[in-house]
Amino acid sequence: MADEIWTVKKILDWTVGYLGRKGDERPRLSAEWLLSAATGLSRVEIYINFDRPLTKDELTLMREGIRRRAAGEPLQYVTGEMPFRHIVLKCEPGVLIPRPETEVLVDAVLEGLEGKEFPRVLDLCTGTGCIALSVAGEHPDTVVIATDISPKAVALATRNTDALNLGGWVDVLECDLADAVVPEFEGTFDVLVSNPPYIPTAVLAEQIPSEVRDFEPSLALDGGADGLDVFRRILDLAPRMLVPGGLLACELFEDALEAAADLARAAGWDSVEIREDLTHRPRILLARHEEA
């Protein structure tokens, strides 16, 4: 490959065919993303620059990207980025890749902040920072504290915060849930939001695609036997952290939503709602205590 002249069209066509033979379910999309990452061309610009030859450095980057993608590595790790709502986030191995369904969780948080001036949001298990940064960017004057137990996640979320110039509004802390937040900020948050580890252990081992299971961190995926281990801890923590009438919003495994709602009602939450994701599967739990 390195000794030939490879134009944009030639490498695109070759990559589509090669990745297709390797089992990539969307080889053209993968080829476009890889080529865009290697050349700096947008996906639209790729198709108006078919005759442009790749430089030696671009070809080297493309070859490495093809190798990694053909081995099953998630495309977002290979290209190093992921669009999410109105922003583009840096992604890297060791940190959970944002999912489109999490955008519905952000919608619920933004609804919970309507009409509030200088609201405060606590984002637990922040990962890339996708929720915290979307909320801060889309609801001006929102202060967000985002936490994660993973040093890799904290470092990446911090870089994403800096890249989006949101450092004045988003503070990323390394800790287990809210350990670095209590007691100083107890009872000050309008919303507590989390996309915690929620896949039941057996489901993770037997049903989740290898692209996820083998490459993304189990720390951010495995939610215990029923997928609710971390949710139970969040449910216990939330009343201490929220202002009266504050909103708890969590993304959870589709088959665990009813059990999670029962736990919330048993814990005394007055209002409990289940919402569907973009594919109409139960995904989001919303709960409130009535204001005193």
C-alpha positions in Angstrom: 0.0 0.0 0.0 2.7 2.5 1.0 4.5 2.2 -2.5 1.5 3.0 -4.5 -0.2 6.3 -5.2 -3.5 6.2 -3.2 -6.1 8.8 -4.0 -9.0 9.6 -1.7 -11.4 7.5 -3.9 -9.0 4.6 -4.2 -8.4 4.3 -0.5 -12.0 4.8 0.3 -13.1 2.0 -2.0 -10.4 -0.3 -0.8 -11.2 0.3 2.8 -15.0 -0.3 2.3 -14.3 -3.6 0.7 -11.7 -4.7 3.2 -13.7 -3.8 6.3 -16.7 -5.4 4.9 -14.8 -8.7 4.5 -13.7 -8.3 8.1 -17.3 -8.2 9.3 -17.8 -4.4 9.8 -21.5 -3.9 9.7 -21.2 -0.4 8.3 -17.9 -0.4 6.4 -18.6 2.7 4.3 -19.3 4.8 7.5 -16.1 3.4 9.1 -14.1 4.2 5.9 -15.4 7.7 5.8 -14.6 8.4 9.5 -11.1 6.9 9.2 -10.3 8.9 6.1 -11.6 12.0 7.6 -9.5 11.5 10.7 -6.4 10.8 8.6 -6.7 13.7 6.1 -8.7 16.3 8.0 -11.3 16.4 5.3 -14.9 16.4 6.3 -17.1 13.5 5.1 -18.6 15.9 2.5 -15.2 17.1 1.4 -14.1 13.4 0.8 -16.6 13.2 -2.0 -15.4 16.3 -3.8 -11.7 15.5 -3.5 -11.7 12.0 -5.0 -8.6 12.6 -7.1 -6.4 14.0 -4.3 -3.5 11.8 -3.4 -2.9 11.0 0.3 0.4 12.2 1.7 2.8 9.6 3.2 1.8 10.7 6.7 -1.9 10.5 5.9 -1.4 7.0 4.4 0.4 5.9 7.5 -2.5 7.1 9.7 -5.0 5.5 7.5 -3.3 2.1 7.5 -3.1 2.2 11.3 -6.8 3.1 11.6 -7.8 0.3 9.2 -5.8 -2.2 11.2 -7.4 -1.2 14.5 -10.9 -1.1 13.1 -10.5 -4.4 11.3 -9.5 -5.9 14.7 -12.9 -4.8 16.1 -11.8 -1.7 18.0 -14.7 0.9 18.2 -14.5 3.5 15.6 -14.7 6.3 18.2 -11.5 5.1 19.8 -9.7 4.8 16.5 -10.6 8.3 15.3 -10.4 9.8 18.8 -13.7 11.7 18.7 -17.5 11.3 18.9 -20.2 13.8 18.0 -22.8 14.2 20.8 -25.7 16.6 20.5 -24.2 20.0 19.6 -20.6 19.2 20.5 -17.7 16.9 19.5 -16.0 15.0 22.3 -12.6 13.5 22.5 -12.7 9.7 23.0 -10.0 7.3 24.0 -9.6 3.7 25.2 -10.5 3.2 28.9 -13.4 5.6 28.9 -17.0 4.8 27.9 -18.1 6.0 24.5 -21.2 8.2 24.6 -24.4 6.7 23.2 -27.2 8.5 21.3 -29.7 7.3 23.9 -27.9 9.4 26.5 -29.0 12.5 24.6 -32.5 11.8 25.9 -31.1 11.9 29.4 -29.7 15.4 28.7 -33.1 16.5 27.4 -34.7 15.4 30.7 -32.1 17.4 32.7 -32.6 20.5 30.6 -36.4 20.2 31.2 -35.7 20.0 34.9 -33.7 23.2 34.7 -36.3 25.3 32.8 -37.0 28.6 34.4 -34.1 28.3 36.9 -31.4 31.0 37.2 -27.8 29.8 38.0 -28.9 26.2 38.7 -26.5 23.6 40.0 -26.2 20.1 38.5 -24.3 17.1 39.9 -23.2 14.6 37.2 -22.0 11.2 38.6 -20.0 8.7 36.5 -19.4 11.5 34.0 -17.1 9.5 31.6 -16.2 11.8 28.7 -18.2 14.6 30.3 -20.9 14.3 27.6 -23.8 15.1 30.0 -22.1 17.8 32.0 -20.8 19.6 29.0 -24.0 19.4 27.0 -26.0 20.8 29.9 -23.5 23.6 30.6 -23.4 24.5 27.0 -27.1 24.4 26.3 -28.4 26.0 29.6 -26.3 29.1 30.2 -25.2 30.0 33.7 -25.5 26.4 34.9 -22.8 25.2 37.3 -22.0 21.5 37.0 -19.9 19.3 39.2 -19.0 16.1 37.4 -17.3 13.1 39.1 -15.9 9.8 38.1 -13.9 7.1 39.9 -11.7 6.5 36.9 -8.6 8.7 36.6 -8.7 8.2 32.8 -12.2 9.4 32.6 -11.5 12.4 34.8 -8.5 13.4 32.7 -10.5 13.0 29.4 -13.5 14.9 30.7 -11.2 17.7 31.9 -9.6 17.9 28.4 -13.1 18.0 26.8 -14.1 20.8 29.2 -11.0 22.8 28.3 -11.5 22.2 24.6 -15.1 23.5 24.8 -14.1 26.5 27.0 -16.4 25.5 29.7 -13.9 25.4 32.6 -15.7 28.3 34.3 -18.9 26.2 34.5 -17.9 22.6 34.8 -15.7 21.2 37.5 -14.5 17.6 37.1 -13.5 15.7 40.2 -12.0 12.2 40.8 -13.9 10.3 43.4 -16.4 7.5 44.1 -19.8 9.0 43.3 -20.0 12.2 45.5 -17.3 11.5 48.0 -15.4 14.7 47.0 -18.6 16.8 47.0 -20.1 16.0 50.5 -20.6 17.6 52.9 -19.7 21.0 51.5 -22.4 21.0 48.7 -25.1 18.8 50.2 -28.6 20.0 49.5 -27.5 22.5 46.8 -28.2 20.7 43.5 -31.3 21.2 41.3 -30.5 18.0 39.4 -28.5 14.9 40.1 -27.9 13.0 36.9 -26.1 9.8 36.2 -25.4 7.3 33.4 -23.9 4.7 35.8 -22.7 1.2 35.1 -26.0 -0.6 34.5 -25.5 -3.7 32.4 -26.3 -6.9 34.4 -23.1 -9.0 34.7 -24.6 -12.0 32.9 -25.9 -9.8 30.0 -22.4 -8.2 29.7 -20.8 -11.6 29.4 -23.2 -13.3 27.1 -25.2 -10.8 25.0 -23.2 -7.6 24.6 -21.2 -7.3 21.3 -17.5 -8.0 21.5 -16.8 -4.5 20.2 -18.2 -3.2 23.5 -17.3 -6.0 25.9 -13.7 -6.4 24.7 -12.7 -2.8 24.3 -14.8 -0.6 26.6 -14.1 -0.5 30.4 -16.1 -3.0 32.4 -15.9 -0.5 35.3 -18.3 1.7 33.3 -20.5 -1.1 32.1 -21.0 -3.8 34.8 -23.9 -2.9 37.1 -23.9 -6.1 39.1 -26.4 -9.0 39.0 -29.5 -7.0 38.2 -27.7 -3.9 36.8 -28.8 -1.7 39.7 -25.8 -1.9 42.2 -24.6 1.6 41.5 -28.2 2.9 41.1 -29.1 1.8 44.6 -26.2 3.9 46.0 -27.2 6.9 43.9 -30.8 6.5 45.1 -29.6 6.6 48.8 -27.4 9.6 48.1 -29.7 11.8 46.0 -31.9 13.1 48.8 -28.9 14.5 50.6 -27.6 16.3 47.5 -30.8 17.7 46.0 -32.6 20.9 46.9 -36.3 20.3 47.9 -38.1 19.3 44.7 -34.9 18.5 42.9 -34.7 16.0 40.1 -33.0 12.6 40.0 -32.3 11.5 36.4 -30.6 8.2 35.6 -30.1 6.1 32.5 -30.5 2.4 33.2 -30.8 -1.0 31.5 -34.1 -1.4 29.7 -35.1 -4.6 31.6 -34.3 -3.0 34.9 -36.4 0.2 34.7 -39.5 -1.2 36.5 -37.4 -2.7 39.3 -35.6 0.7 39.6 -38.9 2.5 39.7 -40.2 0.2 42.5 -37.0 0.9 44.5 -37.5 4.6 44.1 -41.1 4.5 45.2 -40.2 2.3 48.2 -37.6 4.8 49.1 -40.2 7.5 49.3 -39.9 9.4 46.1 -43.2 11.1 45.4 -43.0 11.3 41.6 -41.4 8.5 39.5 -41.4 8.4 35.7 -39.9 6.1 33.1 -39.0 7.5 29.7 -38.1 5.7 26.5 -34.9 6.2 24.5 -34.7 7.0 20.7 -35.5 3.4 19.9 -38.6 3.5 22.1 -37.1 1.2 24.8 -37.4 2.1 28.5 -34.2 3.9 29.4 -34.5 6.9 31.7 -35.8 7.0 35.3 -36.9 10.4 36.6 -37.8 10.9 40.3 -38.6 13.8 42.6 -39.5 14.5 46.2 -42.3 17.0 46.5 -41.1 20.4 47.7 -41.7 21.0 51.4 
